[in-house]
Amino acid sequence: MSGIAGLIQFDGEPVPASGVARMLGKLGRRGPDRQTMHCDGNTGFAQALLATTPEANVETQPWIHPGSGCVVVSDSRLDDRPKLLRELGIIRPANDVGDGELLHAAWQRWGTQCADRLRGDFAFAIWNPRQQTLYAARDPMGVRPFVFHFVAGKRFVFGSAMEAMLAQGDVPEQLDEGRIADALFGETEGIDLTTTFYRAVQKLPPASWLLVKSAGGIQLQRYWWPIGDRPVGLPRNTEEWVEAQREQLDRAVKRRLRSHRPVGSMLSGGLDSSSVVALASKAYNAEGRPPFPVFSATNTGNPDCAETTSIHAMLSQRHCTHFVDLASMHDAKASEWWKSAASL
């Protein structure tokens, strides 16, 4: 995942580049490929890029629309790009259109409801300098993080990581002890979708967007629910449900194979990872590609290890590579294995 950060001074105070640079500096581990920032008057934005798709290399973010001056920063991976381009009337190859340009076009077309038209993982922000408003949204599953600090009429600070928020300099660091206590009990963790361990910092919930206006105030709305109106054309029996689920999973796995870098998967021997590896390996074989890389940890020193048995059963059916045996593990071997994995 990449990292993003931003600061808007709604009181008109200029944004110091040093503050944005400190935020960007804390995002380095999230974005080793490129780190850029843009400061203009009362705003500053930054992105630390981890490029995992072809389109990530065709634009630099923060992306600025030449006509309106709108600024876009995103930590995103947008799927179904050809379909989205057609809906937006953009007649160019999908790999030639960066996410910043695509998100701006979607926002221009559908406004605050644009997030519901997107497929993939994303956390992004769009600044409109003419209206002095900021729109931000997060994907339905909350895969990409987005935290923020807001003081009405004064400032809005956001980022992908808490350390970037605190590095800005104006975000109070007072801990929320009640929230920390909640996190120590598994039954309560995951229920609260907005608070963080710091009282002055909130999370944008999954499947939600927010709109911040210079006049003060913030609007937050959920745009997606896992269970909504019952759509037409649903499967009618168990067999059709099984086939529909298989089709959806196959489509999802194939989407994630799209990258300009080698793709691999962890294989633990469980149902989830085994299903992903089986479908990815099948797709690779159908395209005549080399064996699909898999990373596993086995333990031949324990004959009763269920995970090891399952992993080897899976590997016997698919042409996969790269696993380490914990029974023969030592520091030198671990170092050699990690270097091999990193070279892929």
DRENKE-8150 format. One record per residue (C-alpha): residue in three letters; x, y, z. Coordinates in steps of 0.05 Angstrom, whole numbers, padded with zeros to 5 digits, always signed. Example, Ala and Ser with C-alpha at 12.3 -4.5 7.8 and 13.67 -1.06 7.14 Angstrom:
BEGIN
Ala+00246-00090+00156 Ser+00273-00021+00143 
This chain:
BEGIN
Met+00000+00000+00000 Ser+00021+00071-00013 Gly+00015+00128+00037 Ile-00019+00196+00032 Ala-00021+00258+00075 Gly-00051+00328+00073 Leu-00063+00392+00110 Ile-00114+00447+00097 Gln-00113+00512+00137 Phe-00184+00537+00133 Asp-00165+00600+00172 Gly-00122+00622+00113 Glu-00056+00611+00147 Pro-00002+00587+00097 Val+00018+00515+00103 Pro+00092+00507+00118 Ala+00126+00457+00072 Ser+00166+00432+00131 Gly+00104+00405+00165 Val+00081+00367+00103 Ala+00152+00342+00093 Arg+00152+00313+00164 Met+00087+00276+00149 Leu+00116+00250+00084 Gly+00179+00227+00119 Lys+00138+00182+00164 Leu+00106+00148+00104 Gly+00171+00124+00073 Arg+00161+00051+00090 Arg+00094+00052+00055 Gly+00120+00084-00009 Pro+00191+00065-00029 Asp+00183+00079-00103 Arg+00169+00154-00103 Gln+00156+00208-00051 Thr+00127+00275-00074 Met+00091+00334-00043 His+00055+00397-00066 Cys+00043+00459-00023 Asp+00003+00519-00047 Gly-00021+00574+00000 Asn-00065+00544+00054 Thr-00058+00472+00030 Gly-00005+00417+00027 Phe-00010+00346+00001 Ala+00038+00287-00004 Gln+00042+00216-00030 Ala+00092+00160-00017 Leu+00082+00112-00074 Leu+00086+00036-00075 Ala+00076+00022-00149 Thr+00041-00044-00159 Thr+00003-00031-00224 Pro+00023-00006-00294 Glu-00018+00058-00286 Ala+00018+00077-00222 Asn+00079+00095-00264 Val+00044+00141-00313 Glu+00028+00199-00266 Thr+00057+00233-00205 Gln+00014+00249-00145 Pro-00007+00296-00117 Trp-00042+00301-00184 Ile-00067+00370-00205 His-00122+00382-00256 Pro-00095+00434-00305 Gly-00161+00470-00313 Ser-00192+00473-00244 Gly-00130+00466-00200 Cys-00163+00408-00162 Val-00113+00365-00126 Val-00118+00289-00117 Val-00078+00243-00073 Ser-00094+00169-00067 Asp-00073+00103-00038 Ser-00111+00062-00088 Arg-00118+00003-00134 Leu-00178+00011-00180 Asp-00205-00051-00215 Asp-00251-00057-00275 Arg-00214+00002-00305 Pro-00236-00007-00378 Lys-00309-00006-00357 Leu-00299+00056-00313 Leu-00263+00091-00370 Arg-00321+00077-00417 Glu-00371+00104-00366 Leu-00330+00167-00359 Gly-00320+00177-00434 Ile-00244+00171-00430 Ile-00219+00141-00495 Arg-00148+00119-00477 Pro-00115+00054-00458 Ala-00130+00036-00385 Asn-00056+00031-00367 Asp-00045+00103-00392 Val-00093+00135-00343 Gly-00069+00143-00272 Asp-00113+00136-00211 Gly-00110+00210-00195 Glu-00139+00229-00263 Leu-00191+00173-00260 Leu-00214+00191-00189 His-00221+00265-00208 Ala-00262+00247-00270 Ala-00308+00202-00228 Trp-00317+00257-00176 Gln-00334+00308-00230 Arg-00385+00260-00260 Trp-00419+00231-00198 Gly-00401+00280-00143 Thr-00402+00253-00071 Gln-00431+00187-00096 Cys-00371+00171-00139 Ala-00341+00123-00088 Asp-00400+00076-00097 Arg-00383+00071-00171 Leu-00311+00048-00158 Arg-00286-00023-00153 Gly-00222-00040-00116 Asp-00185-00015-00054 Phe-00178+00059-00042 Ala-00170+00117+00005 Phe-00166+00184-00030 Ala-00177+00258-00022 Ile-00196+00311-00073 Trp-00186+00385-00058 Asn-00228+00437-00095 Pro-00191+00504-00089 Arg-00248+00544-00119 Gln-00300+00520-00068 Gln-00249+00509-00013 Thr-00276+00439+00000 Leu-00244+00371+00011 Tyr-00277+00306-00009 Ala-00248+00240+00016 Ala-00272+00167+00012 Arg-00251+00098+00034 Asp-00265+00030+00002 Pro-00322-00014+00026 Met-00278-00064+00063 Gly-00233-00011+00094 Val-00170-00042+00064 Arg-00135+00025+00056 Pro-00130+00067+00120 Phe-00151+00140+00128 Val-00145+00179+00193 Phe-00158+00253+00204 His-00158+00311+00253 Phe-00208+00367+00246 Val-00217+00434+00280 Ala-00277+00471+00251 Gly-00258+00535+00215 Lys-00185+00524+00228 Arg-00152+00461+00200 Phe-00162+00391+00171 Val-00104+00342+00174 Phe-00106+00272+00144 Gly-00060+00214+00130 Ser-00052+00139+00121 Ala-00015+00129+00186 Met-00018+00156+00256 Glu+00056+00172+00259 Ala+00047+00218+00198 Met-00010+00254+00232 Leu+00029+00267+00296 Ala+00091+00289+00257 Gln+00052+00348+00228 Gly+00060+00386+00292 Asp-00010+00414+00307 Val-00046+00348+00324 Pro-00054+00339+00399 Glu-00024+00274+00425 Gln-00071+00262+00484 Leu-00086+00188+00489 Asp-00156+00161+00492 Glu-00149+00113+00550 Gly-00219+00087+00543 Arg-00207+00067+00471 Ile-00142+00033+00491 Ala-00179-00006+00544 Asp-00231-00028+00493 Ala-00175-00054+00447 Leu-00151-00101+00502 Phe-00217-00139+00499 Gly-00227-00178+00435 Glu-00302-00173+00440 Thr-00301-00098+00432 Glu-00245-00089+00381 Gly-00272-00078+00311 Ile-00339-00050+00334 Asp-00317+00023+00340 Leu-00302+00045+00269 Thr-00285+00119+00282 Thr-00243+00130+00345 Thr-00168+00118+00351 Phe-00119+00114+00409 Tyr-00114+00191+00405 Arg-00172+00235+00425 Ala-00159+00286+00370 Val-00154+00235+00313 Gln-00211+00198+00280 Lys-00217+00143+00228 Leu-00258+00150+00166 Pro-00301+00087+00170 Pro-00300+00036+00113 Ala-00353+00047+00058 Ser-00358+00121+00076 Trp-00342+00189+00048 Leu-00333+00257+00081 Leu-00338+00328+00057 Val-00303+00385+00093 Lys-00323+00457+00078 Ser-00285+00521+00092 Ala-00345+00552+00127 Gly-00338+00500+00181 Gly-00369+00432+00193 Ile-00358+00364+00165 Gln-00408+00317+00131 Leu-00396+00242+00136 Gln-00440+00191+00102 Arg-00439+00116+00090 Tyr-00448+00097+00017 Trp-00449+00020+00018 Trp-00478-00036+00061 Pro-00464-00110+00055 Ile-00538-00125+00056 Gly-00583-00077+00019 Asp-00643-00084-00026 Arg-00649-00154-00053 Pro-00625-00150-00126 Val-00659-00187-00182 Gly-00629-00248-00214 Leu-00601-00281-00152 Pro-00585-00356-00153 Arg-00646-00399-00140 Asn-00615-00461-00108 Thr-00552-00488-00074 Glu-00519-00508-00139 Glu-00528-00439-00170 Trp-00502-00405-00107 Val-00439-00449-00107 Glu-00426-00433-00181 Ala-00439-00359-00170 Gln-00391-00356-00111 Arg-00338-00394-00151 Glu-00346-00345-00209 Gln-00340-00284-00163 Leu-00278-00312-00129 Asp-00245-00330-00195 Arg-00258-00260-00221 Ala-00231-00227-00158 Val-00166-00269-00161 Lys-00155-00253-00234 Arg-00163-00178-00220 Arg-00107-00182-00169 Leu-00059-00215-00217 Arg-00055-00149-00256 Ser+00013-00118-00241 His+00076-00094-00275 Arg+00115-00133-00221 Pro+00116-00208-00205 Val+00057-00231-00163 Gly+00056-00287-00112 Ser+00015-00311-00054 Met+00023-00337+00017 Leu-00001-00409+00025 Ser-00018-00431+00096 Gly-00055-00495+00077 Gly-00122-00466+00098 Leu-00184-00461+00055 Asp-00176-00387+00039 Ser-00103-00386+00015 Ser-00110-00454-00019 Ser-00169-00428-00060 Val-00132-00365-00080 Val-00069-00404-00100 Ala-00109-00456-00139 Leu-00146-00404-00180 Ala-00084-00360-00191 Ser-00043-00421-00213 Lys-00098-00442-00260 Ala-00100-00372-00291 Tyr-00024-00372-00299 Asn-00026-00440-00333 Ala-00082-00419-00380 Glu-00040-00359-00402 Gly+00023-00400-00411 Arg+00059-00363-00356 Pro+00113-00392-00310 Pro+00091-00428-00247 Phe+00054-00383-00198 Pro+00101-00365-00140 Val+00078-00387-00071 Phe+00109-00374-00003 Ser+00098-00424+00054 Ala+00128-00445+00120 Thr+00127-00520+00133 Asn+00152-00562+00191 Thr+00174-00632+00173 Gly+00200-00640+00244 Asn+00128-00647+00267 Pro+00093-00704+00230 Asp+00027-00685+00262 Cys+00029-00613+00234 Ala-00037-00606+00197 Glu-00014-00543+00160 Thr+00048-00577+00132 Thr+00006-00636+00107 Ser-00044-00590+00074 Ile+00011-00547+00042 His+00045-00607+00011 Ala-00022-00634-00013 Met-00035-00568-00047 Leu+00035-00564-00077 Ser+00027-00634-00106 Gln-00031-00609-00148 Arg-00002-00542-00170 His+00065-00521-00198 Cys+00086-00473-00142 Thr+00152-00453-00111 His+00187-00422-00051 Phe+00175-00452+00017 Val+00219-00458+00078 Asp+00221-00517+00127 Leu+00221-00493+00199 Ala+00253-00558+00222 Ser+00318-00540+00186 Met+00313-00465+00197 His+00373-00426+00222 Asp+00394-00353+00216 Ala+00437-00362+00153 Lys+00383-00401+00117 Ala+00330-00351+00137 Ser+00372-00294+00110 Glu+00384-00331+00044 Trp+00310-00347+00037 Trp+00288-00275+00048 Lys+00339-00250-00003 Ser+00312-00300-00054 Ala+00240-00278-00040 Ala+00258-00204-00045 Ser+00289-00215-00114 Leu+00223-00238-00145 
